[in-house]
Amino acid sequence: MTTIVMSFIEPARANNLNAFKYLYTLLLYMPYSKDELTGIEQLTPSSPLIQKKCSGIIDDNLELQNPPENLTV
């Protein structure tokens, strides 16, 4: 289990993302990606969507997103 979680955290850290916000966003949006390649690609640490929502390793003002109504792919 730890290895699986770390396999998500390390790429996030390598892209200067807040690991907690990345995991939260990943778990929030993943059910809406419907296993489509384009939806899954939007959830990679280097994607513009993730860079916008999760950038910054230190974040004093952590605002969590609400679940999306529709994930635009």
PDB file of N, CA, C and O in Angstrom:
ATOM      1  N   MET A   1       0.827  -1.199   0.000  1.00  0.00           N
ATOM      2  CA  MET A   1       0.000   0.000   0.000  1.00  0.00           C
ATOM      3  C   MET A   1       0.867   1.258   0.000  1.00  0.00           C
ATOM      4  O   MET A   1       0.597   2.199  -0.746  1.00  0.00           O
ATOM      5  N   THR A   2       1.885   1.276   0.817  1.00  0.00           N
ATOM      6  CA  THR A   2       2.760   2.437   0.883  1.00  0.00           C
ATOM      7  C   THR A   2       3.434   2.686  -0.452  1.00  0.00           C
ATOM      8  O   THR A   2       3.595   3.837  -0.861  1.00  0.00           O
ATOM      9  N   THR A   3       3.832   1.622  -1.139  1.00  0.00           N
ATOM     10  CA  THR A   3       4.490   1.766  -2.431  1.00  0.00           C
ATOM     11  C   THR A   3       3.561   2.403  -3.452  1.00  0.00           C
ATOM     12  O   THR A   3       3.990   3.223  -4.263  1.00  0.00           O
ATOM     13  N   ILE A   4       2.306   2.031  -3.415  1.00  0.00           N
ATOM     14  CA  ILE A   4       1.336   2.594  -4.352  1.00  0.00           C
ATOM     15  C   ILE A   4       1.157   4.092  -4.100  1.00  0.00           C
ATOM     16  O   ILE A   4       1.157   4.885  -5.041  1.00  0.00           O
ATOM     17  N   VAL A   5       1.007   4.473  -2.850  1.00  0.00           N
ATOM     18  CA  VAL A   5       0.833   5.890  -2.515  1.00  0.00           C
ATOM     19  C   VAL A   5       2.084   6.671  -2.896  1.00  0.00           C
ATOM     20  O   VAL A   5       1.985   7.765  -3.452  1.00  0.00           O
ATOM     21  N   MET A   6       3.258   6.123  -2.604  1.00  0.00           N
ATOM     22  CA  MET A   6       4.503   6.812  -2.932  1.00  0.00           C
ATOM     23  C   MET A   6       4.686   6.940  -4.445  1.00  0.00           C
ATOM     24  O   MET A   6       5.330   7.881  -4.908  1.00  0.00           O
ATOM     25  N   SER A   7       4.129   6.007  -5.217  1.00  0.00           N
ATOM     26  CA  SER A   7       4.246   6.102  -6.672  1.00  0.00           C
ATOM     27  C   SER A   7       3.443   7.285  -7.218  1.00  0.00           C
ATOM     28  O   SER A   7       3.685   7.727  -8.341  1.00  0.00           O
ATOM     29  N   PHE A   8       2.498   7.796  -6.442  1.00  0.00           N
ATOM     30  CA  PHE A   8       1.785   9.018  -6.814  1.00  0.00           C
ATOM     31  C   PHE A   8       2.469  10.256  -6.250  1.00  0.00           C
ATOM     32  O   PHE A   8       2.517  11.294  -6.910  1.00  0.00           O
ATOM     33  N   ILE A   9       2.996  10.152  -5.038  1.00  0.00           N
ATOM     34  CA  ILE A   9       3.582  11.314  -4.365  1.00  0.00           C
ATOM     35  C   ILE A   9       4.898  11.745  -4.993  1.00  0.00           C
ATOM     36  O   ILE A   9       5.114  12.943  -5.181  1.00  0.00           O
ATOM     37  N   GLU A  10       5.777  10.822  -5.320  1.00  0.00           N
ATOM     38  CA  GLU A  10       7.094  11.188  -5.847  1.00  0.00           C
ATOM     39  C   GLU A  10       7.026  11.959  -7.169  1.00  0.00           C
ATOM     40  O   GLU A  10       7.718  12.968  -7.301  1.00  0.00           O
ATOM     41  N   PRO A  11       6.227  11.534  -8.154  1.00  0.00           N
ATOM     42  CA  PRO A  11       6.116  12.359  -9.370  1.00  0.00           C
ATOM     43  C   PRO A  11       5.510  13.735  -9.083  1.00  0.00           C
ATOM     44  O   PRO A  11       5.873  14.720  -9.725  1.00  0.00           O
ATOM     45  N   ALA A  12       4.592  13.802  -8.125  1.00  0.00           N
ATOM     46  CA  ALA A  12       4.016  15.099  -7.754  1.00  0.00           C
ATOM     47  C   ALA A  12       5.095  16.005  -7.172  1.00  0.00           C
ATOM     48  O   ALA A  12       5.172  17.181  -7.528  1.00  0.00           O
ATOM     49  N   ARG A  13       5.917  15.476  -6.292  1.00  0.00           N
ATOM     50  CA  ARG A  13       6.999  16.266  -5.711  1.00  0.00           C
ATOM     51  C   ARG A  13       8.015  16.678  -6.769  1.00  0.00           C
ATOM     52  O   ARG A  13       8.553  17.783  -6.715  1.00  0.00           O
ATOM     53  N   ALA A  14       8.278  15.804  -7.722  1.00  0.00           N
ATOM     54  CA  ALA A  14       9.226  16.116  -8.796  1.00  0.00           C
ATOM     55  C   ALA A  14       8.720  17.266  -9.672  1.00  0.00           C
ATOM     56  O   ALA A  14       9.512  17.970 -10.298  1.00  0.00           O
ATOM     57  N   ASN A  15       7.400  17.452  -9.713  1.00  0.00           N
ATOM     58  CA  ASN A  15       6.801  18.540 -10.492  1.00  0.00           C
ATOM     59  C   ASN A  15       6.426  19.737  -9.609  1.00  0.00           C
ATOM     60  O   ASN A  15       5.634  20.588 -10.014  1.00  0.00           O
ATOM     61  N   ASN A  16       6.998  19.796  -8.405  1.00  0.00           N
ATOM     62  CA  ASN A  16       6.761  20.895  -7.455  1.00  0.00           C
ATOM     63  C   ASN A  16       5.284  21.090  -7.130  1.00  0.00           C
ATOM     64  O   ASN A  16       4.785  22.215  -7.094  1.00  0.00           O
ATOM     65  N   LEU A  17       4.596  19.981  -6.895  1.00  0.00           N
ATOM     66  CA  LEU A  17       3.189  20.037  -6.534  1.00  0.00           C
ATOM     67  C   LEU A  17       3.021  19.780  -5.041  1.00  0.00           C
ATOM     68  O   LEU A  17       3.857  19.129  -4.413  1.00  0.00           O
ATOM     69  N   ASN A  18       1.939  20.295  -4.486  1.00  0.00           N
ATOM     70  CA  ASN A  18       1.555  19.982  -3.127  1.00  0.00           C
ATOM     71  C   ASN A  18       1.004  18.555  -3.153  1.00  0.00           C
ATOM     72  O   ASN A  18      -0.029  18.299  -3.771  1.00  0.00           O
ATOM     73  N   ALA A  19       1.687  17.635  -2.487  1.00  0.00           N
ATOM     74  CA  ALA A  19       1.334  16.212  -2.566  1.00  0.00           C
ATOM     75  C   ALA A  19      -0.079  15.947  -2.050  1.00  0.00           C
ATOM     76  O   ALA A  19      -0.810  15.151  -2.638  1.00  0.00           O
ATOM     77  N   PHE A  20      -0.470  16.607  -0.957  1.00  0.00           N
ATOM     78  CA  PHE A  20      -1.813  16.398  -0.430  1.00  0.00           C
ATOM     79  C   PHE A  20      -2.863  16.862  -1.425  1.00  0.00           C
ATOM     80  O   PHE A  20      -3.829  16.145  -1.687  1.00  0.00           O
ATOM     81  N   LYS A  21      -2.683  18.071  -1.989  1.00  0.00           N
ATOM     82  CA  LYS A  21      -3.650  18.582  -2.954  1.00  0.00           C
ATOM     83  C   LYS A  21      -3.689  17.716  -4.208  1.00  0.00           C
ATOM     84  O   LYS A  21      -4.750  17.541  -4.807  1.00  0.00           O
ATOM     85  N   TYR A  22      -2.529  17.167  -4.613  1.00  0.00           N
ATOM     86  CA  TYR A  22      -2.504  16.303  -5.788  1.00  0.00           C
ATOM     87  C   TYR A  22      -3.292  15.017  -5.526  1.00  0.00           C
ATOM     88  O   TYR A  22      -4.122  14.623  -6.346  1.00  0.00           O
ATOM     89  N   LEU A  23      -3.040  14.365  -4.396  1.00  0.00           N
ATOM     90  CA  LEU A  23      -3.777  13.138  -4.091  1.00  0.00           C
ATOM     91  C   LEU A  23      -5.275  13.413  -3.962  1.00  0.00           C
ATOM     92  O   LEU A  23      -6.100  12.633  -4.438  1.00  0.00           O
ATOM     93  N   TYR A  24      -5.615  14.515  -3.322  1.00  0.00           N
ATOM     94  CA  TYR A  24      -7.022  14.884  -3.166  1.00  0.00           C
ATOM     95  C   TYR A  24      -7.671  15.105  -4.537  1.00  0.00           C
ATOM     96  O   TYR A  24      -8.753  14.586  -4.810  1.00  0.00           O
ATOM     97  N   THR A  25      -7.006  15.872  -5.386  1.00  0.00           N
ATOM     98  CA  THR A  25      -7.536  16.159  -6.719  1.00  0.00           C
ATOM     99  C   THR A  25      -7.620  14.888  -7.558  1.00  0.00           C
ATOM    100  O   THR A  25      -8.594  14.678  -8.281  1.00  0.00           O
ATOM    101  N   LEU A  26      -6.612  14.053  -7.461  1.00  0.00           N
ATOM    102  CA  LEU A  26      -6.589  12.793  -8.197  1.00  0.00           C
ATOM    103  C   LEU A  26      -7.775  11.915  -7.803  1.00  0.00           C
ATOM    104  O   LEU A  26      -8.475  11.386  -8.667  1.00  0.00           O
ATOM    105  N   LEU A  27      -7.998  11.764  -6.509  1.00  0.00           N
ATOM    106  CA  LEU A  27      -9.113  10.935  -6.036  1.00  0.00           C
ATOM    107  C   LEU A  27     -10.463  11.582  -6.335  1.00  0.00           C
ATOM    108  O   LEU A  27     -11.462  10.885  -6.512  1.00  0.00           O
ATOM    109  N   LEU A  28     -10.494  12.894  -6.391  1.00  0.00           N
ATOM    110  CA  LEU A  28     -11.737  13.604  -6.675  1.00  0.00           C
ATOM    111  C   LEU A  28     -12.142  13.468  -8.139  1.00  0.00           C
ATOM    112  O   LEU A  28     -13.313  13.248  -8.446  1.00  0.00           O
ATOM    113  N   TYR A  29     -11.172  13.597  -9.038  1.00  0.00           N
ATOM    114  CA  TYR A  29     -11.467  13.593 -10.476  1.00  0.00           C
ATOM    115  C   TYR A  29     -11.408  12.214 -11.128  1.00  0.00           C
ATOM    116  O   TYR A  29     -12.004  12.015 -12.187  1.00  0.00           O
ATOM    117  N   MET A  30     -10.713  11.273 -10.529  1.00  0.00           N
ATOM    118  CA  MET A  30     -10.512   9.968 -11.174  1.00  0.00           C
ATOM    119  C   MET A  30     -11.825   9.255 -11.528  1.00  0.00           C
ATOM    120  O   MET A  30     -11.911   8.680 -12.613  1.00  0.00           O
ATOM    121  N   PRO A  31     -12.839   9.265 -10.673  1.00  0.00           N
ATOM    122  CA  PRO A  31     -14.082   8.575 -11.070  1.00  0.00           C
ATOM    123  C   PRO A  31     -14.735   9.166 -12.311  1.00  0.00           C
ATOM    124  O   PRO A  31     -15.495   8.480 -12.995  1.00  0.00           O
ATOM    125  N   TYR A  32     -14.447  10.440 -12.614  1.00  0.00           N
ATOM    126  CA  TYR A  32     -15.061  11.101 -13.760  1.00  0.00           C
ATOM    127  C   TYR A  32     -14.252  10.924 -15.040  1.00  0.00           C
ATOM    128  O   TYR A  32     -14.714  11.301 -16.117  1.00  0.00           O
ATOM    129  N   SER A  33     -13.054  10.357 -14.940  1.00  0.00           N
ATOM    130  CA  SER A  33     -12.236  10.187 -16.142  1.00  0.00           C
ATOM    131  C   SER A  33     -12.720   9.020 -16.989  1.00  0.00           C
ATOM    132  O   SER A  33     -12.402   8.953 -18.176  1.00  0.00           O
ATOM    133  N   LYS A  34     -13.472   8.108 -16.414  1.00  0.00           N
ATOM    134  CA  LYS A  34     -14.084   6.975 -17.114  1.00  0.00           C
ATOM    135  C   LYS A  34     -13.083   6.141 -17.900  1.00  0.00           C
ATOM    136  O   LYS A  34     -13.397   5.609 -18.965  1.00  0.00           O
ATOM    137  N   ASP A  35     -11.886   6.037 -17.365  1.00  0.00           N
ATOM    138  CA  ASP A  35     -10.821   5.225 -17.964  1.00  0.00           C
ATOM    139  C   ASP A  35     -10.506   5.602 -19.405  1.00  0.00           C
ATOM    140  O   ASP A  35      -9.974   4.783 -20.156  1.00  0.00           O
ATOM    141  N   GLU A  36     -10.821   6.807 -19.793  1.00  0.00           N
ATOM    142  CA  GLU A  36     -10.454   7.283 -21.127  1.00  0.00           C
ATOM    143  C   GLU A  36      -9.041   7.838 -21.052  1.00  0.00           C
ATOM    144  O   GLU A  36      -8.670   8.484 -20.072  1.00  0.00           O
ATOM    145  N   LEU A  37      -8.266   7.589 -22.077  1.00  0.00           N
ATOM    146  CA  LEU A  37      -6.874   8.016 -22.070  1.00  0.00           C
ATOM    147  C   LEU A  37      -6.732   9.517 -21.893  1.00  0.00           C
ATOM    148  O   LEU A  37      -5.858   9.967 -21.152  1.00  0.00           O
ATOM    149  N   THR A  38      -7.572  10.302 -22.554  1.00  0.00           N
ATOM    150  CA  THR A  38      -7.458  11.756 -22.428  1.00  0.00           C
ATOM    151  C   THR A  38      -7.812  12.224 -21.028  1.00  0.00           C
ATOM    152  O   THR A  38      -7.207  13.170 -20.524  1.00  0.00           O
ATOM    153  N   GLY A  39      -8.772  11.584 -20.396  1.00  0.00           N
ATOM    154  CA  GLY A  39      -9.129  11.938 -19.023  1.00  0.00           C
ATOM    155  C   GLY A  39      -8.028  11.583 -18.050  1.00  0.00           C
ATOM    156  O   GLY A  39      -7.743  12.346 -17.127  1.00  0.00           O
ATOM    157  N   ILE A  40      -7.410  10.441 -18.244  1.00  0.00           N
ATOM    158  CA  ILE A  40      -6.323  10.017 -17.375  1.00  0.00           C
ATOM    159  C   ILE A  40      -5.098  10.898 -17.585  1.00  0.00           C
ATOM    160  O   ILE A  40      -4.393  11.209 -16.625  1.00  0.00           O
ATOM    161  N   GLU A  41      -4.833  11.306 -18.830  1.00  0.00           N
ATOM    162  CA  GLU A  41      -3.686  12.184 -19.105  1.00  0.00           C
ATOM    163  C   GLU A  41      -3.845  13.534 -18.414  1.00  0.00           C
ATOM    164  O   GLU A  41      -2.850  14.153 -18.037  1.00  0.00           O
ATOM    165  N   GLN A  42      -5.076  13.997 -18.242  1.00  0.00           N
ATOM    166  CA  GLN A  42      -5.311  15.260 -17.546  1.00  0.00           C
ATOM    167  C   GLN A  42      -4.979  15.169 -16.065  1.00  0.00           C
ATOM    168  O   GLN A  42      -4.829  16.196 -15.404  1.00  0.00           O
ATOM    169  N   LEU A  43      -4.863  13.966 -15.538  1.00  0.00           N
ATOM    170  CA  LEU A  43      -4.581  13.785 -14.120  1.00  0.00           C
ATOM    171  C   LEU A  43      -3.109  13.502 -13.833  1.00  0.00           C
ATOM    172  O   LEU A  43      -2.747  13.230 -12.688  1.00  0.00           O
ATOM    173  N   THR A  44      -2.264  13.563 -14.848  1.00  0.00           N
ATOM    174  CA  THR A  44      -0.831  13.362 -14.619  1.00  0.00           C
ATOM    175  C   THR A  44      -0.231  14.617 -13.996  1.00  0.00           C
ATOM    176  O   THR A  44      -0.754  15.710 -14.212  1.00  0.00           O
ATOM    177  N   PRO A  45       0.855  14.493 -13.226  1.00  0.00           N
ATOM    178  CA  PRO A  45       1.442  15.651 -12.555  1.00  0.00           C
ATOM    179  C   PRO A  45       1.890  16.771 -13.492  1.00  0.00           C
ATOM    180  O   PRO A  45       1.985  17.920 -13.061  1.00  0.00           O
ATOM    181  N   SER A  46       2.164  16.471 -14.743  1.00  0.00           N
ATOM    182  CA  SER A  46       2.633  17.507 -15.666  1.00  0.00           C
ATOM    183  C   SER A  46       1.505  18.177 -16.451  1.00  0.00           C
ATOM    184  O   SER A  46       1.770  19.089 -17.234  1.00  0.00           O
ATOM    185  N   SER A  47       0.268  17.752 -16.265  1.00  0.00           N
ATOM    186  CA  SER A  47      -0.839  18.333 -17.030  1.00  0.00           C
ATOM    187  C   SER A  47      -1.164  19.744 -16.537  1.00  0.00           C
ATOM    188  O   SER A  47      -0.980  20.044 -15.357  1.00  0.00           O
ATOM    189  N   PRO A  48      -1.645  20.610 -17.429  1.00  0.00           N
ATOM    190  CA  PRO A  48      -1.997  21.980 -17.029  1.00  0.00           C
ATOM    191  C   PRO A  48      -3.063  22.041 -15.936  1.00  0.00           C
ATOM    192  O   PRO A  48      -2.993  22.903 -15.059  1.00  0.00           O
ATOM    193  N   LEU A  49      -4.041  21.147 -15.972  1.00  0.00           N
ATOM    194  CA  LEU A  49      -5.091  21.125 -14.956  1.00  0.00           C
ATOM    195  C   LEU A  49      -4.496  20.895 -13.574  1.00  0.00           C
ATOM    196  O   LEU A  49      -4.816  21.616 -12.629  1.00  0.00           O
ATOM    197  N   ILE A  50      -3.637  19.900 -13.459  1.00  0.00           N
ATOM    198  CA  ILE A  50      -3.029  19.566 -12.168  1.00  0.00           C
ATOM    199  C   ILE A  50      -2.040  20.644 -11.747  1.00  0.00           C
ATOM    200  O   ILE A  50      -1.974  20.994 -10.568  1.00  0.00           O
ATOM    201  N   GLN A  51      -1.274  21.174 -12.692  1.00  0.00           N
ATOM    202  CA  GLN A  51      -0.332  22.250 -12.363  1.00  0.00           C
ATOM    203  C   GLN A  51      -1.082  23.456 -11.784  1.00  0.00           C
ATOM    204  O   GLN A  51      -0.604  24.094 -10.846  1.00  0.00           O
ATOM    205  N   LYS A  52      -2.243  23.760 -12.338  1.00  0.00           N
ATOM    206  CA  LYS A  52      -3.023  24.912 -11.868  1.00  0.00           C
ATOM    207  C   LYS A  52      -3.603  24.664 -10.476  1.00  0.00           C
ATOM    208  O   LYS A  52      -3.559  25.549  -9.621  1.00  0.00           O
ATOM    209  N   LYS A  53      -4.143  23.476 -10.245  1.00  0.00           N
ATOM    210  CA  LYS A  53      -4.841  23.200  -8.997  1.00  0.00           C
ATOM    211  C   LYS A  53      -3.916  22.813  -7.845  1.00  0.00           C
ATOM    212  O   LYS A  53      -4.287  22.980  -6.684  1.00  0.00           O
ATOM    213  N   CYS A  54      -2.722  22.302  -8.139  1.00  0.00           N
ATOM    214  CA  CYS A  54      -1.899  21.708  -7.082  1.00  0.00           C
ATOM    215  C   CYS A  54      -0.492  22.281  -6.986  1.00  0.00           C
ATOM    216  O   CYS A  54       0.341  21.721  -6.273  1.00  0.00           O
ATOM    217  N   SER A  55      -0.203  23.365  -7.671  1.00  0.00           N
ATOM    218  CA  SER A  55       1.169  23.870  -7.663  1.00  0.00           C
ATOM    219  C   SER A  55       1.531  24.439  -6.297  1.00  0.00           C
ATOM    220  O   SER A  55       0.669  24.909  -5.554  1.00  0.00           O
ATOM    221  N   GLY A  56       2.817  24.388  -5.983  1.00  0.00           N
ATOM    222  CA  GLY A  56       3.323  24.919  -4.724  1.00  0.00           C
ATOM    223  C   GLY A  56       3.458  23.848  -3.674  1.00  0.00           C
ATOM    224  O   GLY A  56       2.462  23.265  -3.246  1.00  0.00           O
ATOM    225  N   ILE A  57       4.673  23.585  -3.256  1.00  0.00           N
ATOM    226  CA  ILE A  57       4.898  22.561  -2.235  1.00  0.00           C
ATOM    227  C   ILE A  57       4.362  23.021  -0.886  1.00  0.00           C
ATOM    228  O   ILE A  57       3.766  22.233  -0.152  1.00  0.00           O
ATOM    229  N   ILE A  58       4.569  24.289  -0.558  1.00  0.00           N
ATOM    230  CA  ILE A  58       4.073  24.834   0.703  1.00  0.00           C
ATOM    231  C   ILE A  58       2.881  25.714   0.381  1.00  0.00           C
ATOM    232  O   ILE A  58       2.969  26.612  -0.457  1.00  0.00           O
ATOM    233  N   ASP A  59       1.771  25.455   1.045  1.00  0.00           N
ATOM    234  CA  ASP A  59       0.559  26.224   0.805  1.00  0.00           C
ATOM    235  C   ASP A  59      -0.118  26.482   2.143  1.00  0.00           C
ATOM    236  O   ASP A  59      -0.709  25.576   2.731  1.00  0.00           O
ATOM    237  N   ASP A  60      -0.031  27.715   2.622  1.00  0.00           N
ATOM    238  CA  ASP A  60      -0.643  28.054   3.902  1.00  0.00           C
ATOM    239  C   ASP A  60      -2.152  28.161   3.799  1.00  0.00           C
ATOM    240  O   ASP A  60      -2.864  27.934   4.777  1.00  0.00           O
ATOM    241  N   ASN A  61      -2.638  28.502   2.628  1.00  0.00           N
ATOM    242  CA  ASN A  61      -4.065  28.690   2.426  1.00  0.00           C
ATOM    243  C   ASN A  61      -4.600  27.545   1.578  1.00  0.00           C
ATOM    244  O   ASN A  61      -4.838  27.713   0.382  1.00  0.00           O
ATOM    245  N   LEU A  62      -4.787  26.397   2.184  1.00  0.00           N
ATOM    246  CA  LEU A  62      -5.203  25.203   1.461  1.00  0.00           C
ATOM    247  C   LEU A  62      -6.715  25.224   1.271  1.00  0.00           C
ATOM    248  O   LEU A  62      -7.473  25.061   2.228  1.00  0.00           O
ATOM    249  N   GLU A  63      -7.145  25.425   0.035  1.00  0.00           N
ATOM    250  CA  GLU A  63      -8.558  25.398  -0.282  1.00  0.00           C
ATOM    251  C   GLU A  63      -8.843  24.160  -1.120  1.00  0.00           C
ATOM    252  O   GLU A  63      -8.287  23.990  -2.205  1.00  0.00           O
ATOM    253  N   LEU A  64      -9.704  23.309  -0.613  1.00  0.00           N
ATOM    254  CA  LEU A  64     -10.030  22.085  -1.318  1.00  0.00           C
ATOM    255  C   LEU A  64     -11.184  22.343  -2.277  1.00  0.00           C
ATOM    256  O   LEU A  64     -12.078  23.140  -1.994  1.00  0.00           O
ATOM    257  N   GLN A  65     -11.150  21.662  -3.409  1.00  0.00           N
ATOM    258  CA  GLN A  65     -12.167  21.841  -4.433  1.00  0.00           C
ATOM    259  C   GLN A  65     -13.397  21.012  -4.102  1.00  0.00           C
ATOM    260  O   GLN A  65     -13.322  20.013  -3.387  1.00  0.00           O
ATOM    261  N   ASN A  66     -14.526  21.447  -4.635  1.00  0.00           N
ATOM    262  CA  ASN A  66     -15.736  20.651  -4.553  1.00  0.00           C
ATOM    263  C   ASN A  66     -15.686  19.611  -5.664  1.00  0.00           C
ATOM    264  O   ASN A  66     -14.999  19.810  -6.666  1.00  0.00           O
ATOM    265  N   PRO A  67     -16.408  18.500  -5.500  1.00  0.00           N
ATOM    266  CA  PRO A  67     -16.432  17.505  -6.576  1.00  0.00           C
ATOM    267  C   PRO A  67     -16.932  18.119  -7.870  1.00  0.00           C
ATOM    268  O   PRO A  67     -17.884  18.899  -7.855  1.00  0.00           O
ATOM    269  N   PRO A  68     -16.303  17.778  -8.999  1.00  0.00           N
ATOM    270  CA  PRO A  68     -16.738  18.360 -10.268  1.00  0.00           C
ATOM    271  C   PRO A  68     -18.069  17.788 -10.713  1.00  0.00           C
ATOM    272  O   PRO A  68     -18.387  16.627 -10.454  1.00  0.00           O
ATOM    273  N   GLU A  69     -18.844  18.633 -11.394  1.00  0.00           N
ATOM    274  CA  GLU A  69     -20.104  18.140 -11.952  1.00  0.00           C
ATOM    275  C   GLU A  69     -19.810  17.334 -13.208  1.00  0.00           C
ATOM    276  O   GLU A  69     -20.337  16.236 -13.388  1.00  0.00           O
ATOM    277  N   ASN A  70     -18.980  17.873 -14.061  1.00  0.00           N
ATOM    278  CA  ASN A  70     -18.582  17.180 -15.288  1.00  0.00           C
ATOM    279  C   ASN A  70     -17.116  17.459 -15.521  1.00  0.00           C
ATOM    280  O   ASN A  70     -16.678  18.607 -15.451  1.00  0.00           O
ATOM    281  N   LEU A  71     -16.362  16.427 -15.795  1.00  0.00           N
ATOM    282  CA  LEU A  71     -14.956  16.594 -16.131  1.00  0.00           C
ATOM    283  C   LEU A  71     -14.879  16.772 -17.638  1.00  0.00           C
ATOM    284  O   LEU A  71     -15.203  15.855 -18.392  1.00  0.00           O
ATOM    285  N   THR A  72     -14.457  17.933 -18.075  1.00  0.00           N
ATOM    286  CA  THR A  72     -14.331  18.168 -19.503  1.00  0.00           C
ATOM    287  C   THR A  72     -13.028  17.576 -19.984  1.00  0.00           C
ATOM    288  O   THR A  72     -11.952  17.943 -19.513  1.00  0.00           O
ATOM    289  N   VAL A  73     -13.129  16.687 -20.893  1.00  0.00           N
ATOM    290  CA  VAL A  73     -11.953  15.982 -21.383  1.00  0.00           C
ATOM    291  C   VAL A  73     -11.533  16.522 -22.709  1.00  0.00           C
ATOM    292  O   VAL A  73     -10.553  16.051 -23.285  1.00  0.00           O
TER     293      VAL A  73
END
